[in-house]
Amino acid sequence: MPRFISRYANHVLVMKPARKVIDEVEGITIVPGRRIQFVDGVYETDRSEEVKFIRNHRDFGVLIFEEKPAPGEEPQEPVVYTCQHCGKEFESSQALLRHVRKEHADLIGGQTSG
């Protein structure tokens, strides 16, 4: 399971902010929406959209770091993305998306290129 470390003990990232006005109560800014809450500077998740959000966040590599397995620990199993149309497997979501657009355009209402 990916494990992220923040330099701030109770770091909060707002993943999907609501479209409401940001409130300020007693000097604390409150942003409604889906949150990622670090506890004691640590956040663990198996949710691929959260992992992707954190890895692409502007604080990643500056204030937030991904903890790598210690030597001797078993590495994480690689994520496999499977095409729902033909079952072919890919190592990245981008590769799967390219495949679907190229090979299954007729099933998703697109046009093939070339």
HULINWO-V883268 format. One record per run of one state. SS is the DSSP state (alpha for helix, beta for strand, coil for the rest). FROM is the first residue (numbers start at 1). LEN is the number of residues. If there is no record, write none. Layout:
BEGIN
ss->SS from->FROM len->LEN
ss->SS from->FROM len->LEN
END
This chain:
BEGIN
ss->coil from->1 len->1
ss->beta from->2 len->5
ss->coil from->7 len->5
ss->beta from->12 len->6
ss->coil from->18 len->5
ss->beta from->23 len->3
ss->coil from->26 len->2
ss->beta from->28 len->3
ss->coil from->31 len->2
ss->beta from->33 len->5
ss->coil from->38 len->1
ss->beta from->39 len->1
ss->coil from->40 len->2
ss->beta from->42 len->4
ss->coil from->46 len->2
ss->alpha from->48 len->9
ss->coil from->57 len->3
ss->beta from->60 len->1
ss->coil from->61 len->3
ss->beta from->64 len->4
ss->coil from->68 len->13
ss->beta from->81 len->2
ss->coil from->83 len->6
ss->beta from->89 len->2
ss->coil from->91 len->2
ss->alpha from->93 len->11
ss->coil from->104 len->1
ss->alpha from->105 len->4
ss->coil from->109 len->6
END
